[in-house]
Amino acid sequence: MMMASFLYLGAGVGMSLMGIIRHENRRREKEPNLTKKERPYTIAMVALDIAAPIFLMFGLKMTTAANASLLNNFEIVATALIALFIFKEKINKRLWFAIILITLSSIILSVKDANSFSFSIGSVLVLLACVCWGLENNCTRKISTKDPLQIVVIKGFGSGFGSLMLALAFGEQIRNVAYIPAVLILGFFAYGLSIYFYVYAQRELGAAKTSAFYAIAPFVGVMLSFLILGERPDIQFAIALLIMIAGTYFASTDRKTTKSSQSGFRSV
């Protein structure tokens, strides 16, 4: 929980500094600020961004980085289904096919013992994080026309301090202060700049192309886990990877889906 808090605080601090620079330069047109009308979605966004990284941090302790990276594509499924059942958006046949493939891949990755059909707790926690982020994506979509920098700063400080209060309440302590600057910098890049660039990319490239590019992020995470951490995939992972690639392709090339769900507002 402490790790999750500093990741988001890094996003908040870094994007605040960017806001000061932007204000000083005054090169950009003024973006519309959030109003009271968006307050419920803003509060929900912050609360979900407290829960999701905590689930992810605990999940990462119990599964491999490659598994966690690939499972992050379940966020596409969660975002689409929540958009369907809660926000009454339509899902076409192409997306349903993608949902089935990604869900099947996620089940394969989550099964710990096929004989007894037991699930990996780490994988389940990562999937819970994806569900939280899927709901958060839909809430953020409701305020996406507002200033992206303001949204990221609120996410960063709101979710960061919220996670920090939880960490302290549960007795977590900072055992190595030297890691804090590294985690803050990681949070600035992986959470802050990721969301900020994503929103602006949508304005330049359109929702479809942006989501298609962003869908490769989990696969980049998989490759880095092999190169940096020396993790090696087994047959089960290889099968899940192929199915996930197919599902991600159908999801990311579905123009209607990428316009409606805006999956990927959070980063790995």
PyRosetta script that sets phi, psi and omega in degrees:
from pyrosetta import init, pose_from_sequence

init()
pose = pose_from_sequence("MMMASFLYLGAGVGMSLMGIIRHENRRREKEPNLTKKERPYTIAMVALDIAAPIFLMFGLKMTTAANASLLNNFEIVATALIALFIFKEKINKRLWFAIILITLSSIILSVKDANSFSFSIGSVLVLLACVCWGLENNCTRKISTKDPLQIVVIKGFGSGFGSLMLALAFGEQIRNVAYIPAVLILGFFAYGLSIYFYVYAQRELGAAKTSAFYAIAPFVGVMLSFLILGERPDIQFAIALLIMIAGTYFASTDRKTTKSSQSGFRSV")
pose.set_psi(1, -36.3)
pose.set_omega(1, 177.2)
pose.set_phi(2, -64.5)
pose.set_psi(2, -41.9)
pose.set_omega(2, 177.5)
pose.set_phi(3, -60.5)
pose.set_psi(3, -45.5)
pose.set_omega(3, -179.9)
pose.set_phi(4, -60.7)
pose.set_psi(4, -39.7)
pose.set_omega(4, -178.4)
pose.set_phi(5, -64.8)
pose.set_psi(5, -43.8)
pose.set_omega(5, -177.7)
pose.set_phi(6, -73.4)
pose.set_psi(6, -27.1)
pose.set_omega(6, 174.5)
pose.set_phi(7, -62.6)
pose.set_psi(7, -46.8)
pose.set_omega(7, -179.8)
pose.set_phi(8, -74.3)
pose.set_psi(8, -33.8)
pose.set_omega(8, 176.0)
pose.set_phi(9, -64.1)
pose.set_psi(9, -35.5)
pose.set_omega(9, 176.0)
pose.set_phi(10, -61.7)
pose.set_psi(10, -39.5)
pose.set_omega(10, 176.7)
pose.set_phi(11, -64.6)
pose.set_psi(11, -43.6)
pose.set_omega(11, -178.7)
pose.set_phi(12, -64.9)
pose.set_psi(12, -46.1)
pose.set_omega(12, -179.3)
pose.set_phi(13, -65.4)
pose.set_psi(13, -48.0)
pose.set_omega(13, -177.8)
pose.set_phi(14, -62.6)
pose.set_psi(14, -43.8)
pose.set_omega(14, -179.0)
pose.set_phi(15, -72.1)
pose.set_psi(15, -28.3)
pose.set_omega(15, 174.7)
pose.set_phi(16, -64.2)
pose.set_psi(16, -42.2)
pose.set_omega(16, 176.8)
pose.set_phi(17, -63.4)
pose.set_psi(17, -39.0)
pose.set_omega(17, 176.0)
pose.set_phi(18, -63.5)
pose.set_psi(18, -36.8)
pose.set_omega(18, 178.4)
pose.set_phi(19, -64.6)
pose.set_psi(19, -38.6)
pose.set_omega(19, 178.0)
pose.set_phi(20, -64.7)
pose.set_psi(20, -43.1)
pose.set_omega(20, 178.8)
pose.set_phi(21, -63.5)
pose.set_psi(21, -42.7)
pose.set_omega(21, 179.6)
pose.set_phi(22, -63.2)
pose.set_psi(22, -39.3)
pose.set_omega(22, -179.9)
pose.set_phi(23, -66.6)
pose.set_psi(23, -39.4)
pose.set_omega(23, -179.6)
pose.set_phi(24, -67.6)
pose.set_psi(24, -40.8)
pose.set_omega(24, -178.8)
pose.set_phi(25, -74.1)
pose.set_psi(25, -35.0)
pose.set_omega(25, 179.3)
pose.set_phi(26, 52.5)
pose.set_psi(26, 41.7)
pose.set_omega(26, -179.4)
pose.set_phi(27, -93.4)
pose.set_psi(27, -20.4)
pose.set_omega(27, -177.1)
pose.set_phi(28, -100.1)
pose.set_psi(28, 151.6)
pose.set_omega(28, 173.7)
pose.set_phi(29, -67.3)
pose.set_psi(29, 150.1)
pose.set_omega(29, -177.9)
pose.set_phi(30, -68.1)
pose.set_psi(30, 129.0)
pose.set_omega(30, 177.8)
pose.set_phi(31, -85.7)
pose.set_psi(31, 147.8)
pose.set_omega(31, 177.7)
pose.set_phi(32, -67.9)
pose.set_psi(32, 136.1)
pose.set_omega(32, -180.0)
pose.set_phi(33, -86.0)
pose.set_psi(33, 162.8)
pose.set_omega(33, 176.1)
pose.set_phi(34, -68.0)
pose.set_psi(34, 147.9)
pose.set_omega(34, 179.5)
pose.set_phi(35, -122.7)
pose.set_psi(35, 179.7)
pose.set_omega(35, 179.2)
pose.set_phi(36, -61.8)
pose.set_psi(36, -28.3)
pose.set_omega(36, -179.1)
pose.set_phi(37, -61.7)
pose.set_psi(37, -34.3)
pose.set_omega(37, -178.8)
pose.set_phi(38, -90.2)
pose.set_psi(38, 0.8)
pose.set_omega(38, -174.3)
pose.set_phi(39, -58.0)
pose.set_psi(39, -45.6)
pose.set_omega(39, -179.8)
pose.set_phi(40, -59.1)
pose.set_psi(40, -41.3)
pose.set_omega(40, 179.3)
pose.set_phi(41, -69.9)
pose.set_psi(41, -33.2)
pose.set_omega(41, 178.7)
pose.set_phi(42, -67.7)
pose.set_psi(42, -43.4)
pose.set_omega(42, 178.7)
pose.set_phi(43, -63.9)
pose.set_psi(43, -44.0)
pose.set_omega(43, 178.8)
pose.set_phi(44, -63.1)
pose.set_psi(44, -40.3)
pose.set_omega(44, 178.6)
pose.set_phi(45, -58.9)
pose.set_psi(45, -45.7)
pose.set_omega(45, -179.3)
pose.set_phi(46, -66.2)
pose.set_psi(46, -44.7)
pose.set_omega(46, -178.7)
pose.set_phi(47, -61.7)
pose.set_psi(47, -42.9)
pose.set_omega(47, -179.9)
pose.set_phi(48, -69.1)
pose.set_psi(48, -32.4)
pose.set_omega(48, 177.6)
pose.set_phi(49, -76.2)
pose.set_psi(49, -10.9)
pose.set_omega(49, 170.0)
pose.set_phi(50, -80.4)
pose.set_psi(50, -46.0)
pose.set_omega(50, -175.4)
pose.set_phi(51, -70.6)
pose.set_psi(51, -45.2)
pose.set_omega(51, -172.5)
pose.set_phi(52, -59.6)
pose.set_psi(52, -51.2)
pose.set_omega(52, -179.6)
pose.set_phi(53, -64.3)
pose.set_psi(53, -30.6)
pose.set_omega(53, 177.7)
pose.set_phi(54, -65.7)
pose.set_psi(54, -45.0)
pose.set_omega(54, 175.1)
pose.set_phi(55, -58.3)
pose.set_psi(55, -43.1)
pose.set_omega(55, -178.0)
pose.set_phi(56, -64.9)
pose.set_psi(56, -43.3)
pose.set_omega(56, -178.7)
pose.set_phi(57, -62.2)
pose.set_psi(57, -44.9)
pose.set_omega(57, 178.1)
pose.set_phi(58, -67.1)
pose.set_psi(58, -36.9)
pose.set_omega(58, 178.4)
pose.set_phi(59, -64.6)
pose.set_psi(59, -38.6)
pose.set_omega(59, -179.8)
pose.set_phi(60, -64.8)
pose.set_psi(60, -26.1)
pose.set_omega(60, 178.1)
pose.set_phi(61, -71.9)
pose.set_psi(61, -21.4)
pose.set_omega(61, -172.3)
pose.set_phi(62, -113.3)
pose.set_psi(62, 0.1)
pose.set_omega(62, 178.1)
pose.set_phi(63, -143.6)
pose.set_psi(63, 173.9)
pose.set_omega(63, -178.8)
pose.set_phi(64, -80.1)
pose.set_psi(64, 159.6)
pose.set_omega(64, 177.9)
pose.set_phi(65, -64.6)
pose.set_psi(65, -35.6)
pose.set_omega(65, 178.7)
pose.set_phi(66, -63.3)
pose.set_psi(66, -45.8)
pose.set_omega(66, 177.4)
pose.set_phi(67, -60.0)
pose.set_psi(67, -47.8)
pose.set_omega(67, -178.5)
pose.set_phi(68, -62.2)
pose.set_psi(68, -40.6)
pose.set_omega(68, 179.6)
pose.set_phi(69, -62.0)
pose.set_psi(69, -48.5)
pose.set_omega(69, -177.6)
pose.set_phi(70, -66.5)
pose.set_psi(70, -39.0)
pose.set_omega(70, 179.7)
pose.set_phi(71, -64.6)
pose.set_psi(71, -21.3)
pose.set_omega(71, 179.7)
pose.set_phi(72, -61.6)
pose.set_psi(72, -20.8)
pose.set_omega(72, 176.9)
pose.set_phi(73, -69.6)
pose.set_psi(73, -12.4)
pose.set_omega(73, 175.2)
pose.set_phi(74, -64.9)
pose.set_psi(74, -16.4)
pose.set_omega(74, 176.0)
pose.set_phi(75, -59.0)
pose.set_psi(75, -33.0)
pose.set_omega(75, 176.9)
pose.set_phi(76, -61.0)
pose.set_psi(76, -44.8)
pose.set_omega(76, 179.5)
pose.set_phi(77, -63.9)
pose.set_psi(77, -48.9)
pose.set_omega(77, -178.5)
pose.set_phi(78, -60.2)
pose.set_psi(78, -44.3)
pose.set_omega(78, -179.4)
pose.set_phi(79, -60.9)
pose.set_psi(79, -45.8)
pose.set_omega(79, -177.3)
pose.set_phi(80, -66.5)
pose.set_psi(80, -45.0)
pose.set_omega(80, -178.3)
pose.set_phi(81, -67.6)
pose.set_psi(81, -38.2)
pose.set_omega(81, 176.8)
pose.set_phi(82, -66.1)
pose.set_psi(82, -40.1)
pose.set_omega(82, 176.5)
pose.set_phi(83, -61.0)
pose.set_psi(83, -35.0)
pose.set_omega(83, -179.9)
pose.set_phi(84, -72.4)
pose.set_psi(84, -54.3)
pose.set_omega(84, -170.7)
pose.set_phi(85, -81.9)
pose.set_psi(85, -31.0)
pose.set_omega(85, -177.5)
pose.set_phi(86, -99.3)
pose.set_psi(86, -44.9)
pose.set_omega(86, -175.3)
pose.set_phi(87, -101.1)
pose.set_psi(87, 6.1)
pose.set_omega(87, 171.4)
pose.set_phi(88, 58.8)
pose.set_psi(88, 35.9)
pose.set_omega(88, 174.1)
pose.set_phi(89, -89.0)
pose.set_psi(89, 153.9)
pose.set_omega(89, -176.1)
pose.set_phi(90, -87.9)
pose.set_psi(90, 149.2)
pose.set_omega(90, 175.5)
pose.set_phi(91, -122.3)
pose.set_psi(91, 125.2)
pose.set_omega(91, -178.5)
pose.set_phi(92, -88.9)
pose.set_psi(92, 178.0)
pose.set_omega(92, -174.7)
pose.set_phi(93, -62.9)
pose.set_psi(93, -36.9)
pose.set_omega(93, -178.5)
pose.set_phi(94, -62.6)
pose.set_psi(94, -42.9)
pose.set_omega(94, -179.7)
pose.set_phi(95, -70.8)
pose.set_psi(95, -37.3)
pose.set_omega(95, 176.9)
pose.set_phi(96, -59.6)
pose.set_psi(96, -39.1)
pose.set_omega(96, 177.5)
pose.set_phi(97, -63.8)
pose.set_psi(97, -42.1)
pose.set_omega(97, 177.7)
pose.set_phi(98, -63.5)
pose.set_psi(98, -41.9)
pose.set_omega(98, 179.8)
pose.set_phi(99, -61.0)
pose.set_psi(99, -43.1)
pose.set_omega(99, 179.8)
pose.set_phi(100, -63.1)
pose.set_psi(100, -45.2)
pose.set_omega(100, -178.5)
pose.set_phi(101, -65.6)
pose.set_psi(101, -45.8)
pose.set_omega(101, -178.7)
pose.set_phi(102, -66.8)
pose.set_psi(102, -38.2)
pose.set_omega(102, 178.1)
pose.set_phi(103, -66.0)
pose.set_psi(103, -41.9)
pose.set_omega(103, 177.5)
pose.set_phi(104, -60.9)
pose.set_psi(104, -44.8)
pose.set_omega(104, 178.2)
pose.set_phi(105, -62.2)
pose.set_psi(105, -41.1)
pose.set_omega(105, -180.0)
pose.set_phi(106, -64.6)
pose.set_psi(106, -37.5)
pose.set_omega(106, 177.8)
pose.set_phi(107, -65.2)
pose.set_psi(107, -43.2)
pose.set_omega(107, 178.8)
pose.set_phi(108, -60.4)
pose.set_psi(108, -43.0)
pose.set_omega(108, -179.6)
pose.set_phi(109, -68.4)
pose.set_psi(109, -27.5)
pose.set_omega(109, -174.4)
pose.set_phi(110, -88.1)
pose.set_psi(110, -21.1)
pose.set_omega(110, -177.6)
pose.set_phi(111, -72.7)
pose.set_psi(111, 121.7)
pose.set_omega(111, -179.3)
pose.set_phi(112, -86.9)
pose.set_psi(112, -41.4)
pose.set_omega(112, -178.6)
pose.set_phi(113, -137.9)
pose.set_psi(113, 106.9)
pose.set_omega(113, -176.5)
pose.set_phi(114, -64.2)
pose.set_psi(114, -31.6)
pose.set_omega(114, -178.4)
pose.set_phi(115, -65.8)
pose.set_psi(115, -44.3)
pose.set_omega(115, 179.5)
pose.set_phi(116, -98.2)
pose.set_psi(116, -2.3)
pose.set_omega(116, -179.9)
pose.set_phi(117, 51.6)
pose.set_psi(117, 51.2)
pose.set_omega(117, 175.3)
pose.set_phi(118, -99.5)
pose.set_psi(118, 148.5)
pose.set_omega(118, -175.8)
pose.set_phi(119, -102.3)
pose.set_psi(119, 147.6)
pose.set_omega(119, 175.0)
pose.set_phi(120, -72.4)
pose.set_psi(120, 124.5)
pose.set_omega(120, -179.7)
pose.set_phi(121, -61.6)
pose.set_psi(121, -39.3)
pose.set_omega(121, 179.5)
pose.set_phi(122, -60.3)
pose.set_psi(122, -43.8)
pose.set_omega(122, 179.4)
pose.set_phi(123, -65.6)
pose.set_psi(123, -40.0)
pose.set_omega(123, 178.7)
pose.set_phi(124, -62.8)
pose.set_psi(124, -39.3)
pose.set_omega(124, 178.5)
pose.set_phi(125, -65.5)
pose.set_psi(125, -39.5)
pose.set_omega(125, 177.0)
pose.set_phi(126, -64.2)
pose.set_psi(126, -39.8)
pose.set_omega(126, 178.0)
pose.set_phi(127, -65.0)
pose.set_psi(127, -37.6)
pose.set_omega(127, 176.0)
pose.set_phi(128, -62.8)
pose.set_psi(128, -38.4)
pose.set_omega(128, 175.9)
pose.set_phi(129, -61.3)
pose.set_psi(129, -41.3)
pose.set_omega(129, 179.1)
pose.set_phi(130, -64.2)
pose.set_psi(130, -38.6)
pose.set_omega(130, 177.4)
pose.set_phi(131, -63.5)
pose.set_psi(131, -43.5)
pose.set_omega(131, 177.6)
pose.set_phi(132, -61.5)
pose.set_psi(132, -44.8)
pose.set_omega(132, 179.8)
pose.set_phi(133, -69.5)
pose.set_psi(133, -29.6)
pose.set_omega(133, 175.9)
pose.set_phi(134, -64.0)
pose.set_psi(134, -43.3)
pose.set_omega(134, 176.8)
pose.set_phi(135, -68.3)
pose.set_psi(135, -37.8)
pose.set_omega(135, 178.6)
pose.set_phi(136, -64.2)
pose.set_psi(136, -37.4)
pose.set_omega(136, 177.2)
pose.set_phi(137, -58.2)
pose.set_psi(137, -43.0)
pose.set_omega(137, -179.3)
pose.set_phi(138, -68.2)
pose.set_psi(138, -36.2)
pose.set_omega(138, 176.7)
pose.set_phi(139, -68.7)
pose.set_psi(139, -41.8)
pose.set_omega(139, -179.7)
pose.set_phi(140, -66.3)
pose.set_psi(140, -32.4)
pose.set_omega(140, 177.9)
pose.set_phi(141, -58.6)
pose.set_psi(141, -33.7)
pose.set_omega(141, -178.7)
pose.set_phi(142, -68.8)
pose.set_psi(142, -18.3)
pose.set_omega(142, -179.1)
pose.set_phi(143, -120.2)
pose.set_psi(143, 13.4)
pose.set_omega(143, -172.6)
pose.set_phi(144, -69.8)
pose.set_psi(144, -14.0)
pose.set_omega(144, 178.1)
pose.set_phi(145, -81.7)
pose.set_psi(145, -7.4)
pose.set_omega(145, 179.4)
pose.set_phi(146, -86.4)
pose.set_psi(146, 178.2)
pose.set_omega(146, -175.8)
pose.set_phi(147, -58.4)
pose.set_psi(147, 114.6)
pose.set_omega(147, -179.2)
pose.set_phi(148, -58.8)
pose.set_psi(148, -37.5)
pose.set_omega(148, -178.2)
pose.set_phi(149, -65.7)
pose.set_psi(149, -41.4)
pose.set_omega(149, 178.1)
pose.set_phi(150, -63.2)
pose.set_psi(150, -39.5)
pose.set_omega(150, 179.0)
pose.set_phi(151, -62.1)
pose.set_psi(151, -45.2)
pose.set_omega(151, -178.3)
pose.set_phi(152, -67.4)
pose.set_psi(152, -38.3)
pose.set_omega(152, 179.1)
pose.set_phi(153, -64.0)
pose.set_psi(153, -42.8)
pose.set_omega(153, 178.4)
pose.set_phi(154, -64.8)
pose.set_psi(154, -43.6)
pose.set_omega(154, 175.6)
pose.set_phi(155, -56.5)
pose.set_psi(155, -48.7)
pose.set_omega(155, -174.2)
pose.set_phi(156, -62.4)
pose.set_psi(156, -56.1)
pose.set_omega(156, -176.8)
pose.set_phi(157, -72.7)
pose.set_psi(157, -41.4)
pose.set_omega(157, -179.9)
pose.set_phi(158, -62.4)
pose.set_psi(158, -51.9)
pose.set_omega(158, -179.0)
pose.set_phi(159, -72.1)
pose.set_psi(159, -34.9)
pose.set_omega(159, 180.0)
pose.set_phi(160, -64.2)
pose.set_psi(160, -50.3)
pose.set_omega(160, -179.7)
pose.set_phi(161, -69.7)
pose.set_psi(161, -33.6)
pose.set_omega(161, 177.0)
pose.set_phi(162, -63.0)
pose.set_psi(162, -45.1)
pose.set_omega(162, 177.7)
pose.set_phi(163, -65.8)
pose.set_psi(163, -36.0)
pose.set_omega(163, 179.3)
pose.set_phi(164, -64.7)
pose.set_psi(164, -42.3)
pose.set_omega(164, 178.5)
pose.set_phi(165, -62.8)
pose.set_psi(165, -40.5)
pose.set_omega(165, 177.7)
pose.set_phi(166, -64.6)
pose.set_psi(166, -43.0)
pose.set_omega(166, -179.8)
pose.set_phi(167, -60.3)
pose.set_psi(167, -44.9)
pose.set_omega(167, 179.8)
pose.set_phi(168, -67.7)
pose.set_psi(168, -37.7)
pose.set_omega(168, 179.9)
pose.set_phi(169, -63.9)
pose.set_psi(169, -33.6)
pose.set_omega(169, 179.7)
pose.set_phi(170, -91.1)
pose.set_psi(170, 8.3)
pose.set_omega(170, 173.6)
pose.set_phi(171, 82.0)
pose.set_psi(171, 13.7)
pose.set_omega(171, 176.7)
pose.set_phi(172, -70.7)
pose.set_psi(172, 146.2)
pose.set_omega(172, -179.0)
pose.set_phi(173, -129.6)
pose.set_psi(173, 156.5)
pose.set_omega(173, 175.5)
pose.set_phi(174, -86.1)
pose.set_psi(174, 108.1)
pose.set_omega(174, -175.7)
pose.set_phi(175, -88.5)
pose.set_psi(175, -23.3)
pose.set_omega(175, -179.1)
pose.set_phi(176, -139.2)
pose.set_psi(176, 96.9)
pose.set_omega(176, -176.7)
pose.set_phi(177, -62.6)
pose.set_psi(177, -27.7)
pose.set_omega(177, -177.1)
pose.set_phi(178, -61.5)
pose.set_psi(178, -23.4)
pose.set_omega(178, -179.0)
pose.set_phi(179, -79.6)
pose.set_psi(179, -19.2)
pose.set_omega(179, -173.5)
pose.set_phi(180, -58.2)
pose.set_psi(180, -49.7)
pose.set_omega(180, 179.1)
pose.set_phi(181, -58.0)
pose.set_psi(181, -39.0)
pose.set_omega(181, -179.9)
pose.set_phi(182, -64.8)
pose.set_psi(182, -41.8)
pose.set_omega(182, 179.9)
pose.set_phi(183, -67.8)
pose.set_psi(183, -38.7)
pose.set_omega(183, 177.9)
pose.set_phi(184, -62.7)
pose.set_psi(184, -42.8)
pose.set_omega(184, 179.0)
pose.set_phi(185, -65.5)
pose.set_psi(185, -42.6)
pose.set_omega(185, 177.0)
pose.set_phi(186, -59.7)
pose.set_psi(186, -43.7)
pose.set_omega(186, 179.0)
pose.set_phi(187, -63.0)
pose.set_psi(187, -38.2)
pose.set_omega(187, 179.0)
pose.set_phi(188, -61.2)
pose.set_psi(188, -44.7)
pose.set_omega(188, -178.5)
pose.set_phi(189, -78.0)
pose.set_psi(189, -51.2)
pose.set_omega(189, -170.8)
pose.set_phi(190, -76.0)
pose.set_psi(190, -28.5)
pose.set_omega(190, 180.0)
pose.set_phi(191, -108.3)
pose.set_psi(191, -51.9)
pose.set_omega(191, -174.7)
pose.set_phi(192, -67.8)
pose.set_psi(192, -65.1)
pose.set_omega(192, -178.2)
pose.set_phi(193, -63.8)
pose.set_psi(193, -32.8)
pose.set_omega(193, 179.9)
pose.set_phi(194, -58.1)
pose.set_psi(194, -51.6)
pose.set_omega(194, -179.2)
pose.set_phi(195, -67.0)
pose.set_psi(195, -42.4)
pose.set_omega(195, -177.5)
pose.set_phi(196, -60.8)
pose.set_psi(196, -49.4)
pose.set_omega(196, -179.7)
pose.set_phi(197, -67.2)
pose.set_psi(197, -33.7)
pose.set_omega(197, -179.9)
pose.set_phi(198, -61.7)
pose.set_psi(198, -46.6)
pose.set_omega(198, -178.6)
pose.set_phi(199, -63.4)
pose.set_psi(199, -44.7)
pose.set_omega(199, -179.8)
pose.set_phi(200, -70.0)
pose.set_psi(200, -32.5)
pose.set_omega(200, 177.4)
pose.set_phi(201, -63.1)
pose.set_psi(201, -36.5)
pose.set_omega(201, 178.5)
pose.set_phi(202, -61.0)
pose.set_psi(202, -35.6)
pose.set_omega(202, -178.7)
pose.set_phi(203, -70.8)
pose.set_psi(203, -30.8)
pose.set_omega(203, -177.0)
pose.set_phi(204, -91.8)
pose.set_psi(204, -41.0)
pose.set_omega(204, -174.4)
pose.set_phi(205, -99.5)
pose.set_psi(205, -20.3)
pose.set_omega(205, -171.7)
pose.set_phi(206, 93.0)
pose.set_psi(206, 159.3)
pose.set_omega(206, -175.2)
pose.set_phi(207, -64.9)
pose.set_psi(207, -38.6)
pose.set_omega(207, -175.0)
pose.set_phi(208, -64.5)
pose.set_psi(208, -52.6)
pose.set_omega(208, -178.5)
pose.set_phi(209, -64.4)
pose.set_psi(209, -39.7)
pose.set_omega(209, -178.8)
pose.set_phi(210, -62.3)
pose.set_psi(210, -46.9)
pose.set_omega(210, -179.8)
pose.set_phi(211, -65.3)
pose.set_psi(211, -35.2)
pose.set_omega(211, 178.7)
pose.set_phi(212, -64.2)
pose.set_psi(212, -43.3)
pose.set_omega(212, 177.2)
pose.set_phi(213, -65.9)
pose.set_psi(213, -41.6)
pose.set_omega(213, -175.2)
pose.set_phi(214, -68.5)
pose.set_psi(214, -24.6)
pose.set_omega(214, -177.8)
pose.set_phi(215, -67.3)
pose.set_psi(215, -13.6)
pose.set_omega(215, 179.1)
pose.set_phi(216, -82.5)
pose.set_psi(216, -9.8)
pose.set_omega(216, -175.7)
pose.set_phi(217, -54.2)
pose.set_psi(217, -48.4)
pose.set_omega(217, 178.9)
pose.set_phi(218, -59.9)
pose.set_psi(218, -33.5)
pose.set_omega(218, -179.6)
pose.set_phi(219, -72.6)
pose.set_psi(219, -32.5)
pose.set_omega(219, 172.8)
pose.set_phi(220, -63.0)
pose.set_psi(220, -41.4)
pose.set_omega(220, 176.8)
pose.set_phi(221, -60.4)
pose.set_psi(221, -39.5)
pose.set_omega(221, 178.3)
pose.set_phi(222, -62.9)
pose.set_psi(222, -47.1)
pose.set_omega(222, -179.1)
pose.set_phi(223, -62.6)
pose.set_psi(223, -41.3)
pose.set_omega(223, 179.5)
pose.set_phi(224, -66.1)
pose.set_psi(224, -33.6)
pose.set_omega(224, 178.4)
pose.set_phi(225, -65.8)
pose.set_psi(225, -31.9)
pose.set_omega(225, 176.5)
pose.set_phi(226, -73.0)
pose.set_psi(226, -44.1)
pose.set_omega(226, -174.4)
pose.set_phi(227, -75.2)
pose.set_psi(227, -43.1)
pose.set_omega(227, -173.4)
pose.set_phi(228, -90.7)
pose.set_psi(228, -46.0)
pose.set_omega(228, -174.7)
pose.set_phi(229, -93.0)
pose.set_psi(229, -9.9)
pose.set_omega(229, 178.7)
pose.set_phi(230, 71.7)
pose.set_psi(230, 20.4)
pose.set_omega(230, 178.3)
pose.set_phi(231, -70.7)
pose.set_psi(231, 147.8)
pose.set_omega(231, -179.2)
pose.set_phi(232, -125.3)
pose.set_psi(232, 130.0)
pose.set_omega(232, -177.8)
pose.set_phi(233, -76.2)
pose.set_psi(233, 149.8)
pose.set_omega(233, 172.4)
pose.set_phi(234, -102.0)
pose.set_psi(234, -178.0)
pose.set_omega(234, -178.2)
pose.set_phi(235, -61.2)
pose.set_psi(235, -41.1)
pose.set_omega(235, 179.8)
pose.set_phi(236, -59.1)
pose.set_psi(236, -43.2)
pose.set_omega(236, 179.8)
pose.set_phi(237, -66.6)
pose.set_psi(237, -42.1)
pose.set_omega(237, -178.3)
pose.set_phi(238, -61.6)
pose.set_psi(238, -41.8)
pose.set_omega(238, 178.0)
pose.set_phi(239, -64.3)
pose.set_psi(239, -45.4)
pose.set_omega(239, 179.0)
pose.set_phi(240, -62.1)
pose.set_psi(240, -37.8)
pose.set_omega(240, -179.6)
pose.set_phi(241, -62.3)
pose.set_psi(241, -45.3)
pose.set_omega(241, -179.8)
pose.set_phi(242, -63.2)
pose.set_psi(242, -43.1)
pose.set_omega(242, 179.0)
pose.set_phi(243, -65.7)
pose.set_psi(243, -39.8)
pose.set_omega(243, -179.6)
pose.set_phi(244, -65.3)
pose.set_psi(244, -38.8)
pose.set_omega(244, 178.2)
pose.set_phi(245, -60.9)
pose.set_psi(245, -44.2)
pose.set_omega(245, 179.4)
pose.set_phi(246, -63.7)
pose.set_psi(246, -45.9)
pose.set_omega(246, -179.7)
pose.set_phi(247, -63.9)
pose.set_psi(247, -41.5)
pose.set_omega(247, 179.6)
pose.set_phi(248, -64.9)
pose.set_psi(248, -37.6)
pose.set_omega(248, 178.2)
pose.set_phi(249, -60.5)
pose.set_psi(249, -48.4)
pose.set_omega(249, -178.8)
pose.set_phi(250, -65.0)
pose.set_psi(250, -35.6)
pose.set_omega(250, -179.8)
pose.set_phi(251, -72.2)
pose.set_psi(251, -44.6)
pose.set_omega(251, -174.2)
pose.set_phi(252, -76.5)
pose.set_psi(252, -19.2)
pose.set_omega(252, 178.6)
pose.set_phi(253, -99.4)
pose.set_psi(253, 7.4)
pose.set_omega(253, 177.4)
pose.set_phi(254, -90.0)
pose.set_psi(254, 102.7)
pose.set_omega(254, -173.6)
pose.set_phi(255, -59.6)
pose.set_psi(255, -40.7)
pose.set_omega(255, -178.6)
pose.set_phi(256, -65.1)
pose.set_psi(256, -40.1)
pose.set_omega(256, -177.8)
pose.set_phi(257, -65.8)
pose.set_psi(257, -46.6)
pose.set_omega(257, -176.0)
pose.set_phi(258, -67.3)
pose.set_psi(258, -28.5)
pose.set_omega(258, 177.5)
pose.set_phi(259, -73.3)
pose.set_psi(259, -35.0)
pose.set_omega(259, -173.7)
pose.set_phi(260, -88.0)
pose.set_psi(260, -40.8)
pose.set_omega(260, -171.6)
pose.set_phi(261, -89.6)
pose.set_psi(261, -28.8)
pose.set_omega(261, -176.5)
pose.set_phi(262, 49.3)
pose.set_psi(262, 46.5)
pose.set_omega(262, 180.0)
pose.set_phi(263, -63.0)
pose.set_psi(263, 141.8)
pose.set_omega(263, 176.2)
pose.set_phi(264, 106.5)
pose.set_psi(264, 16.3)
pose.set_omega(264, 179.8)
pose.set_phi(265, -64.9)
pose.set_psi(265, -16.5)
pose.set_omega(265, 177.8)
pose.set_phi(266, -112.1)
pose.set_psi(266, 159.2)
pose.set_omega(266, -179.8)
pose.set_phi(267, -114.9)
pose.set_psi(267, 164.2)
pose.set_omega(267, -179.0)
pose.set_phi(268, -68.2)
pose.dump_pdb("model.pdb")
